[in-house]
Amino acid sequence: MNIFSINNLAKISRENYLFTGVTFGLNEGDKAALIGRNGTGKSTLLNTIAGVLEPDEGTVVINKSAGVSLLPQTPTFNKDDTIREHIFKSNSPKLQTIRAYEEICSQMEQNITPSIQNKFDQLNQKMNADDLWNYEAQVKSILSTLGINDLSRKMSELSGGMIKKVALAQVLVEDTKLLLLDEPTNHLDISTIYWLQNYLKETNRTVLMVTHDRYFLDAVCNNIYELTRKKVKLYVGNYSTYLEKKEIEAQIEENTERRIESVLRFERDWLRRGPCARGTKAKARIQRDMALINREKFQKETSFTFEVAGRRLGGKILELKNISKNFPKGFANGSGHPVLSNFSYTFNKGEKIGIFGNNGSGKSTLLNIITGKIKADSGEIVIGENTHIAYYEQNPYFPNTTLTVLEYIKEAADVMKLNDGTTLSASLFLEQFGFEGRVQHCAVSTLSGGERKRLYLVRLLISNPNFIILDEPTNDFDIFTMNILEQFLMGFQGCLLIVSHDRYFMDKVADTMFILEDDGNVSGFVGKCSEYIQMKEEEDREEFLKEKESKSEERKQKEAEQSAQSATQSASPAKRKKTFKEQKEFEELEKLIEELEVKKSELEALMADSDYTVAKKAGEDYGKVEETLQKSYERWEELAELD
């Protein structure tokens, strides 16, 4: 079933087209990504499809039965709303019914009137008719998985990461068939991203997303739409396939360009001789030549790589001695438990360390303590005399936004000295990061939030640090900028400490991990981020199998005890007869037990599935079914003893 189609879509930004002639559509279950450099109009296109923006040309047709859920890059909300109120503001009929049911239940706790009772009966009937009890359970499961448990908290109290989670939860729980997701992985921790990746892979809903997370793209998407040169081009396959096709495409275009230039060398000589253009053939030849000369020429993607000379690191770089930090309950993550507990570490030259932990575990807190932004409750930090730290913060501060882009960079350095002895001017360095031409002479105040963060990164790199600390540097960068940053960091000779949710980025630039535990302790892991995730999966699988085996032994023991109890009871005198109600319950229990036994067998088969997510979910359901089955057997045996 076709979910949406767009035809000849165009949007004008200021004076020029942002994109034009965009035509494509998606069917039910399609998973597609929209990629392109920053500023090409990806978010604008998503918002136009969602109906938030009106197209300047063209049409958007969405299947009436589909419904659309949009996750904007920067969620909007009423700061006075609770999480519950924000999520249930949706236009989804199912969510509106659930919200109305919960409201009437709350009213009944205060006062029950005939009117309230009548409304409750109607909503209860609707909940049954539309099977909303299961839907409500699914909603709560998604919220719980995302770490959203206290729905009474005000939106104004939430961190940026939690606001993103609430916004994500809102679109996931809506009963729509089309998900439009703008940077869905921003501000999410790696564990949550991994869960979201599997959720989107398994859902039957249609997905169109903008994201720079390359592992995420590879795992979820079966179509890549690239927005470039104001047009959209389809590449069938995941991100790895896209890269292969782009390389082949570039080779073909380069060869074609060479052949055209070869032909034009001869044709230009002919044109210089001033041919007579009166004949039809000569006119056609001149028109063809002019069309070739004025064609849109092939531009090969340039990859900018550089290594700086770098400041020398001394013998002592950075030492952390028994660092502890505890936020009181209700502040920050509201946990009240230690964020850091007696953490000590001595950094060595050339170390590249990634920090892994769930949201609220203290990753940014650790970076802020090291850089002196906040003070530790106890412990000591010793920084070497030759250690020059550059700290990329999530929300950088610009003291003077009236400076031009170029002036802002020149405050740090006029040139960058490279390893080969050459220098790169501030202007040329800015160009490599997408600040070209007139934009260098624009005030910093005119830049978008993402552009400011990119500019802030350029300033940090050109300052020639020997210890770089990065806190979520990937949130606002396109894949092209990410590649440049990765190449620089891979060749960087100094120390590197990174917090990032981008597993691909972490794998490329970090070879050791700090693991922030829930109790405030910090453990180490030598290896890549993806290797740590794989190890944790294997540990969770082993724990799951042990738990399953333990439950099986408990079940066998209970069955043996019940058999012995039944044998004893069979020798006792006959008891009273079943009432009519008990007889009906007895018959219904027989049917229920039969259904549960079938369900149990199905889940046992799924628990052996090679897909860990499927196996884990089956294991969780198996425990619930086993518990219900056990209670049903116990009640059935009680009733069976009656005549």
C-alpha positions as CSV (number, residue, x, y, z in Angstrom):
1,M,0.0,0.0,0.0
2,N,1.3,3.4,-0.9
3,I,1.7,5.6,2.2
4,F,2.7,8.9,0.6
5,S,3.7,10.4,-2.7
6,I,5.3,13.8,-3.5
7,N,5.3,15.2,-7.0
8,N,7.6,18.0,-8.4
9,L,8.0,19.5,-4.9
10,A,9.9,22.7,-4.6
11,K,10.8,25.1,-1.7
12,I,12.3,28.5,-2.0
13,S,14.7,29.7,0.7
14,R,15.3,33.5,0.6
15,E,15.9,34.1,-3.1
16,N,17.0,30.7,-4.5
17,Y,15.4,27.2,-4.6
18,L,16.4,25.1,-1.7
19,F,15.2,22.0,-3.7
20,T,13.1,21.6,-6.8
21,G,11.5,18.9,-8.9
22,V,11.5,16.4,-6.0
23,T,9.4,13.4,-6.8
24,F,9.2,10.1,-4.9
25,G,7.0,8.0,-2.6
26,L,7.1,5.3,0.0
27,N,5.0,2.1,0.5
28,E,4.0,0.5,3.8
29,G,6.9,-0.9,5.7
30,D,9.6,1.0,3.7
31,K,12.5,2.3,5.7
32,A,14.3,5.2,4.0
33,A,16.9,7.8,4.9
34,L,17.3,11.4,3.6
35,I,21.0,12.4,3.6
36,G,22.9,15.4,2.4
37,R,25.1,18.2,3.6
38,N,23.9,20.7,6.2
39,G,21.9,23.4,4.6
40,T,20.6,21.4,1.6
41,G,17.0,21.4,3.0
42,K,16.6,17.9,4.6
43,S,14.6,19.2,7.6
44,T,12.6,21.5,5.4
45,L,11.6,18.6,3.1
46,L,10.5,16.5,6.1
47,N,8.4,19.4,7.5
48,T,6.9,19.9,4.0
49,I,5.9,16.3,3.8
50,A,4.4,16.5,7.3
51,G,2.4,19.5,6.4
52,V,4.1,21.9,8.8
53,L,5.4,23.9,5.8
54,E,3.6,24.7,2.6
55,P,5.5,23.8,-0.7
56,D,6.1,26.6,-3.1
57,E,5.5,24.2,-6.0
58,G,4.3,20.6,-6.3
59,T,2.0,18.4,-4.2
60,V,2.1,16.0,-1.2
61,V,-0.4,13.2,-1.1
62,I,-0.6,11.1,2.1
63,N,-2.8,8.0,2.4
64,K,-5.9,9.0,4.4
65,S,-5.7,5.8,6.5
66,A,-2.0,6.3,7.3
67,G,-1.6,9.2,9.6
68,V,1.7,11.1,10.1
69,S,4.0,11.4,13.2
70,L,6.8,13.9,13.0
71,L,9.8,14.1,15.3
72,P,11.3,17.5,14.8
73,Q,15.0,18.1,15.3
74,T,14.2,20.5,18.1
75,P,11.0,19.5,19.9
76,T,8.6,22.2,21.0
77,F,6.6,21.9,24.2
78,N,4.6,23.8,26.9
79,K,6.9,24.0,29.9
80,D,4.0,23.8,32.3
81,D,2.8,20.4,30.8
82,T,3.6,17.2,32.6
83,I,5.1,14.4,30.5
84,R,1.7,12.6,30.5
85,E,0.0,15.8,29.2
86,H,2.6,16.3,26.5
87,I,2.5,12.7,25.2
88,F,-1.3,12.5,25.3
89,K,-1.8,15.8,23.4
90,S,-1.6,13.7,20.3
91,N,-4.5,13.6,17.8
92,S,-4.4,9.8,17.8
93,P,-7.9,8.5,18.5
94,K,-6.5,5.6,20.6
95,L,-4.4,7.9,22.8
96,Q,-7.4,10.2,23.2
97,T,-9.6,7.4,24.4
98,I,-6.9,6.2,26.8
99,R,-6.4,9.7,28.1
100,A,-10.2,10.1,28.6
101,Y,-10.4,6.8,30.4
102,E,-7.6,7.7,32.8
103,E,-9.2,11.1,33.5
104,I,-12.6,9.5,34.3
105,C,-10.9,7.0,36.6
106,S,-9.2,9.9,38.4
107,Q,-12.6,11.6,38.8
108,M,-14.2,8.4,40.2
109,E,-11.5,8.4,42.9
110,Q,-12.8,11.7,44.1
111,N,-16.6,11.4,43.5
112,I,-18.9,9.0,41.7
113,T,-22.0,10.4,40.2
114,P,-24.5,8.8,37.8
115,S,-23.1,10.9,35.0
116,I,-19.5,10.0,35.7
117,Q,-20.4,6.3,36.1
118,N,-22.2,6.4,32.7
119,K,-19.2,8.0,31.0
120,F,-16.9,5.4,32.7
121,D,-19.1,2.6,31.4
122,Q,-19.0,4.0,27.8
123,L,-15.2,4.4,27.9
124,N,-14.7,1.0,29.4
125,Q,-16.7,-0.5,26.7
126,K,-14.7,1.4,24.0
127,M,-11.5,0.2,25.6
128,N,-12.7,-3.4,25.3
129,A,-14.1,-3.0,21.8
130,D,-10.9,-1.4,20.4
131,D,-8.6,-3.7,22.4
132,L,-6.9,-0.7,24.0
133,W,-5.8,-2.6,27.1
134,N,-3.0,-4.2,25.0
135,Y,-2.3,-0.9,23.3
136,E,-2.0,0.8,26.6
137,A,0.5,-1.9,27.7
138,Q,2.5,-1.3,24.6
139,V,2.6,2.5,25.3
140,K,3.8,1.9,28.8
141,S,6.4,-0.6,27.6
142,I,7.9,2.0,25.2
143,L,7.9,4.7,27.9
144,S,9.6,2.3,30.3
145,T,12.2,1.3,27.8
146,L,13.0,4.9,27.1
147,G,13.4,5.5,30.9
148,I,10.3,7.6,31.2
149,N,8.7,6.3,34.4
150,D,7.5,9.4,36.2
151,L,4.8,10.9,33.9
152,S,3.9,13.6,36.4
153,R,7.2,15.5,36.0
154,K,7.0,18.9,34.3
155,M,8.6,19.3,30.9
156,S,10.5,22.4,32.2
157,E,12.3,20.1,34.7
158,L,13.7,17.8,32.0
159,S,17.2,17.8,30.5
160,G,17.7,18.1,26.7
161,G,18.2,14.4,26.4
162,M,15.1,13.6,28.3
163,I,13.0,16.1,26.3
164,K,14.2,14.3,23.1
165,K,13.2,10.9,24.6
166,V,9.7,12.2,25.5
167,A,9.3,13.7,22.0
168,L,10.4,10.3,20.5
169,A,8.1,8.4,22.8
170,Q,5.2,10.6,21.7
171,V,5.7,9.8,18.0
172,L,6.3,6.1,18.7
173,V,3.1,5.5,20.7
174,E,0.9,7.2,18.1
175,D,-1.2,4.8,16.0
176,T,0.1,6.2,12.7
177,K,1.7,4.4,9.7
178,L,4.2,7.1,8.7
179,L,7.1,8.1,10.9
180,L,9.1,11.2,9.9
181,L,12.2,11.4,12.1
182,D,14.6,14.3,12.1
183,E,17.9,13.3,13.8
184,P,16.1,10.7,16.1
185,T,19.4,9.6,17.8
186,N,20.5,13.1,18.9
187,H,20.8,13.2,22.7
188,L,20.0,9.5,23.2
189,D,22.5,7.2,24.9
190,I,24.0,4.3,23.0
191,S,21.8,1.7,24.7
192,T,18.6,3.6,23.8
193,I,19.8,4.1,20.2
194,Y,20.4,0.3,19.9
195,W,16.8,-0.4,21.2
196,L,15.4,2.2,18.7
197,Q,17.4,0.7,15.9
198,N,15.8,-2.8,16.5
199,Y,12.3,-1.2,17.0
200,L,12.4,0.5,13.7
201,K,13.7,-2.6,11.9
202,E,10.9,-4.7,13.2
203,T,7.9,-2.3,12.9
204,N,5.6,-2.4,10.0
205,R,5.3,1.4,10.0
206,T,6.9,3.4,7.1
207,V,9.9,5.4,8.2
208,L,11.7,8.4,6.5
209,M,14.5,9.7,8.7
210,V,17.3,12.3,8.6
211,T,20.3,11.0,10.6
212,H,24.1,11.1,10.5
213,D,24.4,7.9,12.5
214,R,26.0,5.5,9.9
215,Y,25.5,2.3,11.9
216,F,21.9,3.3,12.4
217,L,21.5,4.0,8.7
218,D,23.1,0.7,7.7
219,A,20.9,-1.4,10.1
220,V,17.5,0.2,9.5
221,C,17.3,1.6,6.0
222,N,16.6,-0.2,2.7
223,N,16.6,3.1,0.6
224,I,18.8,6.1,0.7
225,Y,17.6,9.4,-0.8
226,E,20.4,11.9,-1.3
227,L,19.5,15.6,-1.5
228,T,22.2,17.3,-3.5
229,R,22.3,20.0,-6.2
230,K,18.7,20.9,-5.2
231,K,17.5,17.4,-6.4
232,V,16.8,14.1,-4.7
233,K,18.3,10.9,-6.0
234,L,17.4,7.4,-4.9
235,Y,20.0,4.7,-4.0
236,V,18.4,1.3,-3.4
237,G,20.0,-0.4,-0.4
238,N,21.5,0.5,2.9
239,Y,24.2,3.1,3.6
240,S,27.1,0.7,2.7
241,T,25.5,0.0,-0.6
242,Y,25.0,3.7,-1.2
243,L,28.8,4.3,-0.7
244,E,29.6,1.6,-3.2
245,K,27.2,3.0,-5.8
246,K,28.5,6.6,-5.2
247,E,32.0,5.5,-5.9
248,I,31.1,3.7,-9.1
249,E,28.9,6.7,-10.1
250,A,31.8,9.1,-9.5
251,Q,34.1,7.0,-11.7
252,I,31.6,6.9,-14.5
253,E,31.0,10.7,-14.3
254,E,34.7,11.4,-14.2
255,N,35.3,9.3,-17.3
256,T,32.3,10.9,-19.0
257,E,33.7,14.4,-18.1
258,R,37.1,13.5,-19.6
259,R,35.4,12.3,-22.9
260,I,33.3,15.5,-23.1
261,E,36.4,17.7,-22.5
262,S,38.3,15.7,-25.2
263,V,35.5,16.4,-27.7
264,L,35.3,20.1,-26.7
265,R,39.0,20.7,-27.3
266,F,38.4,20.0,-31.0
267,E,35.0,21.9,-31.0
268,R,36.5,25.0,-29.4
269,D,39.1,25.2,-32.2
270,W,36.3,24.9,-34.7
271,L,34.3,27.7,-33.0
272,R,37.3,30.0,-32.8
273,R,37.7,29.8,-36.6
274,G,34.3,31.5,-36.8
275,P,32.2,28.9,-38.8
276,C,29.3,30.2,-40.9
277,A,26.1,29.6,-38.9
278,R,23.7,29.9,-41.8
279,G,23.4,26.2,-42.5
280,T,21.1,24.0,-40.5
281,K,23.8,21.5,-39.6
282,A,26.2,24.3,-38.5
283,K,23.6,25.9,-36.3
284,A,22.8,22.6,-34.7
285,R,26.5,21.9,-34.1
286,I,27.0,25.3,-32.5
287,Q,24.0,24.9,-30.2
288,R,25.2,21.4,-29.2
289,D,28.7,22.8,-28.4
290,M,27.3,25.7,-26.4
291,A,25.2,23.3,-24.4
292,L,28.2,21.2,-23.6
293,I,30.3,24.2,-22.6
294,N,27.5,25.6,-20.3
295,R,26.6,22.2,-18.8
296,E,26.6,21.6,-15.1
297,K,30.1,20.2,-14.7
298,F,30.9,17.1,-12.6
299,Q,32.4,18.0,-9.2
300,K,34.2,15.3,-7.4
301,E,33.6,15.1,-3.7
302,T,36.8,16.3,-2.0
303,S,37.9,14.8,1.2
304,F,39.9,17.1,3.3
305,T,42.4,15.4,5.6
306,F,45.0,17.1,7.7
307,E,47.4,16.5,10.6
308,V,48.6,19.4,12.7
309,A,52.1,19.7,14.0
310,G,50.7,19.7,17.5
311,R,52.1,21.0,20.8
312,R,54.5,18.8,22.7
313,L,53.0,16.9,25.7
314,G,55.1,16.9,28.9
315,G,55.9,13.9,31.1
316,K,52.9,14.7,33.3
317,I,49.7,15.2,31.3
318,L,46.6,14.9,33.5
319,E,46.0,13.0,36.8
320,L,42.6,12.4,38.5
321,K,42.9,11.5,42.1
322,N,39.9,10.1,44.0
323,I,37.4,12.3,42.3
324,S,33.9,12.0,43.8
325,K,30.7,13.9,42.9
326,N,27.1,13.5,44.1
327,F,24.1,15.5,43.1
328,P,21.3,15.7,45.7
329,K,18.0,13.9,45.0
330,G,15.8,16.0,42.7
331,F,18.7,17.8,41.0
332,A,19.9,16.9,37.5
333,N,19.1,13.3,37.1
334,G,17.3,13.3,40.4
335,S,18.9,10.0,41.6
336,G,20.6,11.1,44.7
337,H,23.2,8.4,44.3
338,P,26.9,9.1,43.6
339,V,27.7,10.2,40.0
340,L,31.4,9.6,40.5
341,S,32.9,7.7,43.4
342,N,36.7,7.9,44.1
343,F,37.7,7.8,40.5
344,S,41.4,7.9,39.8
345,Y,43.3,7.8,36.5
346,T,46.6,9.0,35.0
347,F,46.5,9.8,31.3
348,N,49.3,8.7,29.0
349,K,50.5,10.2,25.7
350,G,48.3,9.4,22.7
351,E,45.5,7.8,24.6
352,K,42.1,8.0,22.9
353,I,39.3,7.2,25.3
354,G,35.5,7.0,24.8
355,I,33.1,7.4,27.7
356,F,30.1,5.0,27.8
357,G,27.1,5.3,30.0
358,N,23.3,5.8,30.0
359,N,21.8,9.3,30.1
360,G,22.2,10.7,33.6
361,S,25.2,8.5,34.5
362,G,27.6,11.5,34.7
363,K,29.4,11.6,31.4
364,S,29.2,15.4,31.0
365,T,29.7,15.8,34.7
366,L,33.1,14.1,34.5
367,L,34.2,16.3,31.6
368,N,33.0,19.4,33.4
369,I,35.0,18.4,36.5
370,I,38.2,17.8,34.4
371,T,37.9,21.2,32.7
372,G,37.0,23.0,35.9
373,K,33.4,23.9,34.8
374,I,32.1,22.4,38.0
375,K,33.9,21.4,41.2
376,A,34.2,17.9,42.5
377,D,33.0,17.1,46.0
378,S,36.4,15.6,46.8
379,G,39.6,14.6,45.1
380,E,42.3,16.4,43.2
381,I,43.0,17.2,39.5
382,V,46.6,17.7,38.4
383,I,47.2,19.2,35.0
384,G,50.7,19.1,33.4
385,E,52.4,22.4,32.6
386,N,52.5,21.7,28.8
387,T,48.9,20.3,28.6
388,H,46.7,22.5,26.5
389,I,43.1,21.4,26.7
390,A,40.4,22.2,24.1
391,Y,36.9,21.4,25.4
392,Y,34.0,21.1,22.9
393,E,30.8,21.6,25.0
394,Q,27.3,20.6,24.0
395,N,26.1,24.2,24.3
396,P,29.1,26.5,23.6
397,Y,29.1,30.1,24.7
398,F,29.9,33.0,22.3
399,P,30.8,36.1,24.3
400,N,30.7,38.4,21.2
401,T,28.4,37.4,18.4
402,T,29.0,40.7,16.5
403,L,32.3,39.4,15.3
404,T,32.4,38.0,11.8
405,V,33.1,34.3,11.3
406,L,36.6,35.0,10.2
407,E,37.3,37.4,13.0
408,Y,36.1,34.8,15.5
409,I,38.5,32.2,14.2
410,K,41.5,34.6,14.0
411,E,41.1,35.3,17.7
412,A,42.4,31.8,18.2
413,A,45.0,31.7,15.3
414,D,45.7,33.2,11.9
415,V,47.1,30.0,10.5
416,M,47.3,26.3,11.3
417,K,50.7,24.6,11.0
418,L,50.5,21.2,9.4
419,N,52.7,18.2,10.0
420,D,54.4,18.5,6.6
421,G,55.6,22.0,7.5
422,T,53.0,23.9,5.4
423,T,50.5,26.3,6.9
424,L,46.8,26.7,6.3
425,S,45.2,30.1,6.7
426,A,42.2,30.6,8.9
427,S,40.1,31.4,5.8
428,L,41.1,28.2,3.9
429,F,40.6,26.2,7.1
430,L,37.1,27.6,7.4
431,E,36.3,26.6,3.8
432,Q,37.2,23.0,4.5
433,F,34.4,22.9,7.1
434,G,31.8,24.5,4.8
435,F,32.2,28.2,5.6
436,E,32.8,29.5,2.1
437,G,32.7,32.9,0.5
438,R,30.5,35.6,1.9
439,V,29.6,33.6,5.1
440,Q,33.1,34.2,6.5
441,H,32.3,37.9,6.6
442,C,28.8,37.5,8.2
443,A,28.3,38.1,12.0
444,V,28.3,35.0,14.2
445,S,24.8,36.1,15.3
446,T,23.4,35.3,11.9
447,L,24.4,31.7,12.0
448,S,22.1,28.8,12.9
449,G,22.6,26.8,16.0
450,G,24.3,24.0,14.1
451,E,26.5,26.4,12.2
452,R,27.7,28.0,15.4
453,K,28.6,24.6,16.9
454,R,30.6,23.8,13.7
455,L,32.4,27.1,13.9
456,Y,33.2,26.5,17.6
457,L,34.8,23.2,16.6
458,V,36.9,24.9,13.9
459,R,38.2,27.4,16.5
460,L,39.1,24.7,18.9
461,L,41.1,22.7,16.3
462,I,42.9,25.8,15.0
463,S,44.1,26.7,18.5
464,N,46.4,23.7,18.3
465,P,45.6,21.8,21.4
466,N,47.3,18.6,22.7
467,F,44.4,17.3,24.8
468,I,41.0,17.4,23.2
469,I,37.8,16.8,25.1
470,L,34.6,16.4,23.1
471,D,31.1,16.3,24.5
472,E,28.6,15.0,21.9
473,P,30.3,16.6,18.9
474,T,28.2,14.7,16.4
475,N,24.7,16.1,17.1
476,D,24.7,18.9,14.6
477,F,27.2,17.8,11.9
478,D,26.5,16.1,8.6
479,I,28.3,13.0,7.5
480,F,30.8,15.0,5.4
481,T,31.9,17.1,8.4
482,M,32.0,13.9,10.5
483,N,34.5,12.3,8.0
484,I,36.8,15.3,8.2
485,L,36.7,15.3,12.0
486,E,37.3,11.6,12.2
487,Q,40.3,11.8,9.9
488,F,41.8,14.6,12.0
489,L,41.3,12.7,15.3
490,M,42.7,9.4,13.9
491,G,45.9,11.2,13.1
492,F,46.0,13.3,16.3
493,Q,49.1,12.7,18.4
494,G,47.8,14.1,21.7
495,C,45.2,12.8,24.2
496,L,41.5,12.5,23.4
497,L,38.5,12.0,25.6
498,I,35.1,11.7,23.9
499,V,31.4,11.4,24.9
500,S,29.3,10.5,21.9
501,H,26.3,8.4,21.1
502,D,27.5,7.8,17.5
503,R,28.9,4.2,17.6
504,Y,30.6,4.5,14.2
505,F,32.4,7.7,15.3
506,M,33.4,6.1,18.6
507,D,34.7,3.0,16.9
508,K,36.9,5.0,14.5
509,V,38.5,7.4,17.0
510,A,38.6,5.6,20.4
511,D,40.3,2.4,21.3
512,T,39.6,2.3,25.1
513,M,36.4,2.9,27.0
514,F,35.5,4.4,30.4
515,I,32.3,2.7,31.6
516,L,30.3,4.8,34.0
517,E,28.3,2.5,36.2
518,D,25.0,3.3,38.0
519,D,26.7,3.3,41.5
520,G,29.2,6.0,40.5
521,N,32.1,3.6,39.8
522,V,34.1,3.9,36.6
523,S,35.4,0.7,35.0
524,G,37.7,0.3,32.0
525,F,37.3,-1.7,28.8
526,V,40.1,-2.1,26.2
527,G,38.5,-2.2,22.8
528,K,36.0,-0.5,20.6
529,C,32.5,0.7,21.6
530,S,30.8,-1.9,19.4
531,E,32.9,-4.6,21.0
532,Y,31.8,-3.5,24.4
533,I,28.1,-3.6,23.3
534,Q,28.6,-7.1,21.9
535,M,30.2,-8.3,25.1
536,K,27.3,-6.9,27.1
537,E,24.8,-8.6,24.8
538,E,26.6,-11.9,25.4
539,E,26.5,-11.4,29.2
540,D,22.8,-10.5,29.1
541,R,22.1,-13.6,27.0
542,E,24.0,-15.8,29.5
543,E,22.1,-14.2,32.4
544,F,18.8,-14.7,30.6
545,L,19.6,-18.4,30.0
546,K,20.6,-19.0,33.6
547,E,17.4,-17.3,34.8
548,K,15.4,-19.5,32.4
549,E,17.0,-22.6,33.8
550,S,16.4,-21.5,37.3
551,K,12.7,-20.9,36.7
552,S,12.5,-24.3,35.0
553,E,13.9,-26.0,38.1
554,E,11.6,-24.1,40.4
555,R,8.6,-25.1,38.2
556,K,9.6,-28.8,38.4
557,Q,9.9,-28.6,42.2
558,K,6.5,-27.0,42.6
559,E,4.9,-29.6,40.3
560,A,6.4,-32.3,42.5
561,E,5.1,-30.7,45.6
562,Q,1.7,-30.3,44.1
563,S,1.6,-33.9,43.0
564,A,2.4,-35.0,46.6
565,Q,-0.3,-32.6,47.9
566,S,-2.9,-34.0,45.5
567,A,-2.1,-37.6,46.5
568,T,-2.7,-36.6,50.2
569,Q,-5.9,-34.8,49.4
570,S,-7.3,-37.7,47.3
571,A,-7.5,-39.8,50.5
572,S,-9.5,-37.2,52.4
573,P,-13.4,-37.2,52.5
574,A,-15.3,-35.9,49.5
575,K,-16.1,-32.2,49.7
576,R,-19.1,-30.1,48.7
577,K,-20.4,-29.7,45.2
578,K,-19.4,-26.9,42.9
579,T,-21.8,-23.9,42.7
580,F,-23.0,-22.9,39.3
581,K,-20.5,-20.0,39.3
582,E,-17.6,-22.3,40.2
583,Q,-18.6,-24.8,37.5
584,K,-18.5,-22.0,34.9
585,E,-15.1,-20.8,36.3
586,F,-13.8,-24.4,36.1
587,E,-14.8,-24.7,32.5
588,E,-13.3,-21.4,31.6
589,L,-10.0,-22.3,33.4
590,E,-9.7,-25.5,31.3
591,K,-9.9,-23.4,28.1
592,L,-7.5,-20.8,29.5
593,I,-4.9,-23.5,30.5
594,E,-5.1,-25.0,27.1
595,E,-4.4,-21.6,25.4
596,L,-1.6,-20.8,27.8
597,E,0.1,-24.2,27.2
598,V,0.1,-23.4,23.4
599,K,1.4,-19.9,24.0
600,K,4.1,-21.3,26.3
601,S,5.3,-23.8,23.6
602,E,5.4,-20.9,21.0
603,L,7.5,-18.8,23.4
604,E,9.9,-21.6,24.1
605,A,10.6,-21.9,20.4
606,L,11.2,-18.1,20.2
607,M,13.6,-18.2,23.1
608,A,15.9,-20.2,21.0
609,D,15.8,-17.6,18.2
610,S,19.2,-16.3,17.0
611,D,17.9,-12.7,17.2
612,Y,18.7,-11.7,20.8
613,T,15.9,-9.1,20.9
614,V,13.3,-11.6,19.9
615,A,14.7,-14.2,22.4
616,K,14.8,-11.7,25.2
617,K,11.2,-10.5,24.6
618,A,10.0,-14.1,24.4
619,G,11.8,-14.8,27.7
620,E,10.0,-11.9,29.4
621,D,6.6,-13.0,28.1
622,Y,7.4,-16.6,29.0
623,G,7.7,-15.6,32.7
624,K,4.4,-13.9,32.7
625,V,2.6,-16.8,30.9
626,E,4.3,-19.3,33.3
627,E,3.1,-17.3,36.3
628,T,-0.5,-17.0,35.0
629,L,-0.5,-20.7,34.1
630,Q,0.7,-21.7,37.6
631,K,-2.1,-19.7,39.2
632,S,-4.6,-21.1,36.8
633,Y,-3.5,-24.7,37.6
634,E,-3.7,-24.0,41.3
635,R,-7.3,-22.7,41.1
636,W,-8.3,-25.5,38.7
637,E,-7.0,-28.1,41.2
638,E,-9.0,-26.4,44.0
639,L,-12.2,-26.6,41.9
640,A,-11.4,-30.1,40.6
641,E,-11.6,-31.4,44.2
642,L,-15.2,-30.3,44.4
643,D,-18.0,-32.5,43.2
